[in-house]
Amino acid sequence: MTFARPDHISDLDTLPRMPAWVTSARAETLEDVAFLSGAALNHLHLVLSRVDLPHALLRDRLALRAAAACVAFSGRPEREAELRDAVHLLRPGDLPGPAGETYLAWRRAVERPVSIKALGRALPTLEPGQIAAWLDAGKGAPVTRAAMALEAVRREAPRADEAALILADAALAQTLGWDHVVPLLAAGLKRADLRKHGDDLRLACHRALISSAIESVRQAANLTRRAAHLKAVAPKLRAKGAGDAVEMFLTRDAVAPSAMPLPDRAARRLCDRLVDLGAVRELTGRDTFRLYGA
């Protein structure tokens, strides 16, 4: 008797959960932690190969987490809600402020395929040659290369946490063969970890990647389900421009009604309709200046 093999790429429910020995193990040595991070990254790699995963939306949401971590490292009080407001409620001519600039840098870093040009767009104060040199600072396994890139930036620019973490994630993505930066390290590292060197930094990066990969897989599963529901209800929307608005929800962490290709009142009605259908959520809890997301 033969059995059909489950298609892990097209059916979310057949994708095995990350093994409990990855999520609950308490490894101490560098070798053991490296093994666990490799298993976690391999599982995430499988999830990222799914065709029904809203890749841009996942990256944008992870960019928000990474930006919040960088802002916290700098000692600023803004968290995810404030970062959303700083970027998504900007009016023409407004400046996003330091925290908003951090969020914008991460969003730009994940928008386009990994390249020196794309990273230069995210980090405009750096020269292309400098970016290339830091990306190539490490050789070998993915996490080793990422840690060495992080250490190289921090050594030459001790206050450039944001650039160091973006380039470390870029080095990781390049080594793993991912087309885009997937923000992982910032949300998993502690402020003190950024001052570590050598094997201590590699150990911290392995630990950070275990926790971040687990969270990213959870986010991917949730967003894939929500995206499928949003696509299912889209034909019920009659407003002109609703299709473009739905596409915005499938690619952005948050959307302001004013950003939609609809008159303001129609955009607000569409958002309310999508909330009633369970396709999007209101993210702020406010009566005005609302933001919505899948």
C-alpha positions as CSV (number, residue, x, y, z in Angstrom):
1,M,0.0,0.0,0.0
2,T,1.3,3.5,-0.8
3,F,0.4,6.7,1.0
4,A,0.2,10.2,-0.5
5,R,2.8,12.5,0.9
6,P,1.4,15.6,2.4
7,D,2.0,18.8,0.4
8,H,3.6,21.0,3.1
9,I,3.7,24.0,0.7
10,S,0.0,24.2,-0.1
11,D,-1.8,23.1,3.1
12,L,-1.0,24.9,6.3
13,D,-2.6,22.2,8.5
14,T,-0.2,19.5,7.2
15,L,2.9,21.5,8.0
16,P,4.4,19.9,11.2
17,R,4.8,22.1,14.2
18,M,8.3,23.0,15.2
19,P,9.5,20.1,17.3
20,A,9.1,20.4,21.0
21,W,12.8,19.5,21.5
22,V,13.5,22.8,19.7
23,T,11.0,25.0,21.5
24,S,11.6,23.6,25.0
25,A,15.2,22.5,25.1
26,R,17.6,24.3,27.4
27,A,21.0,23.8,25.7
28,E,24.0,25.5,27.2
29,T,27.0,24.7,25.0
30,L,27.6,26.5,21.7
31,E,27.5,23.3,19.8
32,D,24.1,22.3,21.2
33,V,22.6,25.8,20.8
34,A,23.9,25.9,17.2
35,F,22.2,22.6,16.5
36,L,18.9,23.9,17.8
37,S,19.1,27.2,15.9
38,G,19.9,25.2,12.7
39,A,16.8,23.1,13.2
40,A,14.7,26.2,13.9
41,L,16.0,28.0,10.8
42,N,15.4,24.9,8.7
43,H,11.8,24.8,9.8
44,L,11.4,28.5,9.1
45,H,12.9,28.0,5.7
46,L,10.3,25.4,4.9
47,V,7.5,27.8,6.0
48,L,9.0,30.6,3.9
49,S,8.7,28.4,0.8
50,R,4.9,28.3,1.1
51,V,3.2,29.9,-1.9
52,D,0.2,31.0,0.1
53,L,2.2,32.8,2.8
54,P,1.8,36.6,2.5
55,H,5.5,37.1,2.4
56,A,5.6,40.9,2.2
57,L,3.1,41.2,5.1
58,L,5.1,38.9,7.3
59,R,8.3,40.8,6.6
60,D,6.6,44.1,7.3
61,R,5.3,42.8,10.6
62,L,8.7,41.4,11.6
63,A,10.2,44.7,10.6
64,L,8.0,46.4,13.2
65,R,9.2,44.0,15.9
66,A,12.8,44.6,14.9
67,A,12.4,48.4,14.9
68,A,10.7,48.3,18.4
69,A,13.7,46.3,19.6
70,C,16.2,48.8,18.2
71,V,14.3,51.7,19.7
72,A,14.3,50.0,23.1
73,F,18.1,49.5,22.7
74,S,18.5,53.2,22.3
75,G,16.6,53.9,25.5
76,R,13.6,55.6,23.8
77,P,10.1,54.9,25.1
78,E,8.3,54.2,21.8
79,R,6.9,50.7,21.3
80,E,5.1,49.1,18.4
81,A,1.9,51.2,18.6
82,E,3.8,54.4,18.7
83,L,6.0,53.3,15.8
84,R,2.9,52.6,13.7
85,D,1.5,56.0,14.4
86,A,4.8,57.7,13.6
87,V,4.9,56.2,10.1
88,H,1.4,55.5,9.0
89,L,-0.1,58.8,10.2
90,L,2.5,61.0,8.6
91,R,1.3,63.8,6.5
92,P,3.1,65.3,3.6
93,G,6.0,67.3,4.8
94,D,6.0,65.8,8.3
95,L,9.1,64.2,9.8
96,P,8.8,60.8,11.5
97,G,11.2,61.5,14.3
98,P,14.1,59.2,15.4
99,A,11.9,56.2,16.3
100,G,9.9,56.6,13.1
101,E,13.1,56.7,11.0
102,T,14.2,53.5,12.6
103,Y,11.0,51.8,11.6
104,L,11.2,53.2,8.1
105,A,14.8,51.9,7.8
106,W,13.6,48.4,8.6
107,R,10.6,48.6,6.3
108,R,12.9,49.7,3.4
109,A,15.3,46.9,4.2
110,V,12.7,44.2,3.8
111,E,10.8,45.7,0.8
112,R,13.2,44.7,-2.0
113,P,15.4,41.7,-2.7
114,V,18.7,41.8,-0.8
115,S,21.3,43.9,-2.6
116,I,23.8,46.6,-1.9
117,K,21.5,49.1,-3.6
118,A,18.4,48.0,-1.5
119,L,20.4,48.1,1.7
120,G,21.8,51.6,0.8
121,R,18.2,52.8,0.4
122,A,17.5,51.6,4.0
123,L,20.7,53.0,5.4
124,P,21.4,56.1,3.3
125,T,24.2,57.4,5.5
126,L,26.4,54.4,4.6
127,E,28.5,54.2,1.5
128,P,27.9,51.2,-0.8
129,G,31.5,50.0,-0.3
130,Q,31.1,50.2,3.4
131,I,27.9,48.1,3.3
132,A,29.6,45.5,1.0
133,A,32.6,45.3,3.3
134,W,30.5,44.7,6.4
135,L,28.3,42.1,4.6
136,D,31.5,40.2,3.6
137,A,33.1,40.5,7.0
138,G,32.3,36.9,7.9
139,K,32.6,33.6,6.2
140,G,31.2,30.1,6.9
141,A,27.9,29.0,8.3
142,P,24.9,31.4,8.1
143,V,24.8,32.3,11.8
144,T,28.6,32.7,12.0
145,R,28.5,35.1,9.1
146,A,25.7,37.1,10.6
147,A,27.4,37.4,13.9
148,M,30.7,38.5,12.3
149,A,28.9,41.1,10.2
150,L,27.2,42.4,13.4
151,E,30.5,42.5,15.2
152,A,32.3,44.2,12.3
153,V,29.7,47.1,12.2
154,R,29.7,47.5,16.0
155,R,33.5,47.5,16.1
156,E,33.7,50.4,13.5
157,A,30.5,52.2,14.5
158,P,29.7,51.3,18.1
159,R,26.4,53.3,18.1
160,A,25.1,52.0,14.8
161,D,22.9,49.3,16.3
162,E,20.2,49.6,13.6
163,A,22.7,49.3,10.8
164,A,24.5,46.4,12.5
165,L,21.3,44.4,12.9
166,I,20.0,45.1,9.5
167,L,23.3,44.0,7.9
168,A,23.5,41.0,10.1
169,D,20.1,39.9,9.0
170,A,21.0,40.6,5.4
171,A,24.1,38.4,5.7
172,L,22.0,35.7,7.2
173,A,19.5,35.9,4.4
174,Q,22.2,35.8,1.7
175,T,23.9,32.8,3.2
176,L,20.6,30.9,3.5
177,G,19.6,31.8,0.0
178,W,16.6,33.9,0.9
179,D,15.6,36.6,-1.6
180,H,14.7,39.2,1.1
181,V,15.9,40.2,4.5
182,V,13.8,38.5,7.2
183,P,14.2,40.5,10.5
184,L,15.1,37.9,13.1
185,L,18.1,38.9,15.2
186,A,17.0,42.3,16.7
187,A,13.9,40.9,18.4
188,G,15.8,38.0,20.0
189,L,18.9,39.7,21.2
190,K,19.4,41.7,24.4
191,R,21.1,45.1,24.6
192,A,24.0,43.5,26.5
193,D,24.4,40.9,23.7
194,L,25.5,43.7,21.2
195,R,28.6,44.2,23.3
196,K,29.8,40.6,23.0
197,H,32.5,39.3,20.7
198,G,33.6,36.0,19.2
199,D,32.0,32.8,20.5
200,D,29.9,34.7,23.1
201,L,28.3,36.8,20.3
202,R,27.7,33.7,18.2
203,L,26.1,31.9,21.1
204,A,23.8,34.9,21.7
205,C,22.9,35.0,18.0
206,H,22.1,31.3,18.0
207,R,19.8,31.8,21.0
208,A,18.1,34.8,19.4
209,L,17.4,33.0,16.2
210,I,15.8,30.1,18.0
211,S,13.3,32.3,19.7
212,S,12.7,34.5,16.7
213,A,12.3,31.6,14.3
214,I,9.7,30.1,16.6
215,E,7.8,33.4,16.7
216,S,8.1,34.0,13.0
217,V,6.7,30.5,12.2
218,R,3.7,31.3,14.6
219,Q,3.2,34.7,12.8
220,A,3.4,33.1,9.4
221,A,0.7,30.5,10.3
222,N,-1.5,33.2,11.7
223,L,-1.1,35.6,8.7
224,T,-1.5,32.8,6.2
225,R,-4.9,32.0,7.7
226,R,-5.9,35.6,7.9
227,A,-4.8,36.3,4.3
228,A,-6.8,33.4,3.1
229,H,-9.9,34.7,4.8
230,L,-9.4,38.2,3.5
231,K,-9.1,36.9,-0.1
232,A,-12.3,34.8,0.5
233,V,-14.3,37.8,1.5
234,A,-12.8,40.2,-1.1
235,P,-15.5,39.3,-3.8
236,K,-18.2,40.6,-1.4
237,L,-16.7,44.1,-1.5
238,R,-18.5,46.4,-4.0
239,A,-16.6,49.6,-3.5
240,K,-14.6,50.8,-6.4
241,G,-10.9,50.4,-5.6
242,A,-11.6,47.7,-3.0
243,G,-9.3,45.2,-4.7
244,D,-6.4,47.6,-4.4
245,A,-7.2,48.2,-0.8
246,V,-7.3,44.5,-0.1
247,E,-3.9,44.2,-1.7
248,M,-2.6,46.8,0.7
249,F,-3.8,44.7,3.7
250,L,-2.0,41.7,2.2
251,T,1.4,43.5,2.1
252,R,1.4,46.0,5.0
253,D,1.4,45.6,8.7
254,A,-1.0,48.5,9.1
255,V,-3.1,50.7,6.8
256,A,-4.7,54.1,7.4
257,P,-8.0,54.7,5.6
258,S,-6.4,57.9,4.2
259,A,-3.8,55.8,2.4
260,M,-6.4,53.8,0.5
261,P,-7.3,54.5,-3.2
262,L,-10.8,55.5,-2.1
263,P,-12.5,58.7,-0.9
264,D,-12.0,59.1,2.8
265,R,-15.6,58.2,3.8
266,A,-15.7,55.2,1.5
267,A,-12.3,54.0,2.9
268,R,-13.6,54.2,6.4
269,R,-16.8,52.3,5.5
270,L,-14.7,49.6,3.8
271,C,-12.5,49.2,6.8
272,D,-15.6,48.8,9.1
273,R,-17.0,46.3,6.7
274,L,-13.8,44.3,6.7
275,V,-13.8,44.4,10.5
276,D,-17.4,43.1,10.6
277,L,-16.4,40.3,8.3
278,G,-13.5,39.3,10.5
279,A,-11.0,40.0,7.7
280,V,-9.0,42.8,9.3
281,R,-8.6,44.2,12.8
282,E,-8.6,47.8,14.1
283,L,-5.2,48.1,15.7
284,T,-5.3,51.3,17.8
285,G,-8.4,51.1,20.0
286,R,-9.1,54.7,19.2
287,D,-12.2,56.4,17.8
288,T,-10.2,58.6,15.4
289,F,-6.9,58.3,13.5
290,R,-7.4,54.5,13.3
291,L,-5.2,52.0,11.7
292,Y,-6.2,48.6,10.4
293,G,-4.3,45.4,9.6
294,A,-4.7,41.7,8.9
